[in-house]
Amino acid sequence: MAQKGVQLDRETFSCSICLDLLKDPVTTPCGHSYCMSCINSFWDEGDEKETHSCPQCRQSFTPRPVLLKNTMLADLVEELKKTGLQAAPADHCYAGAGDVVCDFCSGRKLKAHKSCLVCLASYCEKHLQPHYDVAPLKKHKLVEPSKKLQENVCSRHDEVMKMFCRTDQQLICYLCSVEEHKGHDTVSAAAERAERQRELEGSRQNIQQRIQDREKDVKLLQQQAEAINLSADKAVEDSEKIFTELIRLLEKRSSDVEQQVRSRQKSEESRVRELQEKLEQEITELKRRDAELKKLSHTEDHNQFLHNYPSLSPLSQSASSIHIRPLSCFEDVTAAVSEVRDKLQDVLREKRTKVSLSGTEVDVLLPQPEPKTRAGFLKYSRDITLDPNTVNTQLLLSEGNRKVTYMNQQQSYSSHPDRFTNRPQVLSRESLTGRCYWEVERRGRVFVAVAYKNISRAGGSAECVFGYNDKSWALNCNNNSYTFWYNKVQTPVSGPESSRVGVYLDHSAGILSFYSVSETMTLLHRVQTTFTQPLYAGLMVYPGDSAELFKLK
């Protein structure tokens, strides 16, 4: 019983808005008490209204009452706190600030559980029960608790608006439909809702489809970003290896030059030392001879002088004159190394310029549209030549390595690991990235292809043939017919016969297109995929036929 009394006190001294113990309690003219901040906030929300009401009994006050702190009630709450009274436990059944309240509760209001669109009232679970039990009420439309029920009532006729005027695009009641909206296109609100619901579902389907499309685009962009990163990492790795090899080669060449210079230095030093020793010996001999002559010249006895003079040894043959070479005997080495340096700088500068000018375009934000005219394609034309290190020995290169012809006799090319050994094929010298366009002028049967650098070259297996593996894509142009090949899968292609084939590549977008080029351009076949490496243009020529990379202006 004592516990029940304490619980009663808790509820008695709690604010019905925040459900906590009263803080700075104030009392409205109707006698209900609240926290000062709670009641002021409640009235501030409706400040535009002329009257203000009590949240519990709904009594209205005009003007807004000026509330002062109830000091006696505040002291009483403080004393009760000292005796162990604590804040009332939050009861989620009672309505707080911002909640929809039950319109049928008296005293402290409970939260509304449902709102009825027919009764235009909100009910807690207890007062809602008749809508579940009474037959006429069961037909009423129950919705989630709403504070906007009055918006469903016609302000003119105080009737529920159950109709919709399509002429004026507004909700109306039945009386409105026979008065000011008479003759308008009116339907029930339910019928209009059903119509707009269908439109909404259609809009949602469109939105969901667009979401799916954009998610696919995002996935493609992620794959593209991964491919870019992999390609960039591989390019950096390969470049580091190549430059490391180049540095090692230069270091070895530097060591060789140093050894040659040191060897020549020793040889020159030895020659100079040998001549020096001979000269020093000659000087010693001359000094000895000079001493003998000096001694003889001081002999006073004439007979003795004449007697000894013939016995003096004759002078030995003097060494030939010494010609000192200028100190530029190693300048030819310095000049040769300087020439190598200058050539290397020129090559690196030229390659760097080419890389800068042909910088890979990474169109990862929006796919670029494919050109519609030949003039549009020519903006992306690339100057491509064929690589002699890849050409099969049955093929002859000419026209500045642009044309390839199948010959009856094998050509004499030096051995190279990049060469196609058994298939009459050749790849371009230049790698292809970004957006590129080129044209092939053919005579007879020709495979116009693109391939990765790591396509198999040696042997006669199908893995070496353009279009017969997953490293190459090829259009077989056979007189008046075309077929497309990829990974041994053949796809028939229809299109006008032409001796010239245009190839458009958008590497970053994964687009490869083949066109028949004459007075107009006709699309023969388009590929949509993901390219993971730079590509190279390829040609395969059959006996008696030829193909040429047309020089575009």
Secondary structure, 3 states (H helix, E strand, C coil): CHHHHHHHHHHHCECCCCCCECCCEEECCCCCEEEHHHHHHHHHHCCCCCCEECCCCCCEECCCCCCCECHHHHHHHHHHHHCCCCCCCCCCCECCCCCCECCCCCCCCEECCEEECCCCEEECHHHHHHHHHCHHHHCCCEECCCCCHHHHECCCCCCECCEEECCCCEEECHHHHHCCCCCCCEEEHHHHHHHHHHHHHHHHHHHHHHHHHHHHHHHHHHHHHHHHHHHHHHHHHHHHHHHHHHHHHHHHHHHHHHHHHHHHHHHHHHHHHHHHHHHHHHHHHHHHHHHHHHHHHCCCCHHHHHHHHHHCCCCCCCCCCCCCCCCCCCHHHHHHHHHHHHHHHHHHHHHHHHHHHCCCCCCCCCCCCCCCCHHHHHCCECCCCECCCCCCCCEEEECCCCEEEECCCCCCCCCCCCCCCCCCEEEECCCECCEEEEEEEEECCEEEEEEECCCCCCCCCHHHCCCCCCCEEEEEEECCEEEEEECCEEEEECCCCCCEEEEEEECCCCEEEEEEECCCEEEEEEEECCCCCCEEEEEEECCCCEEEECCCC
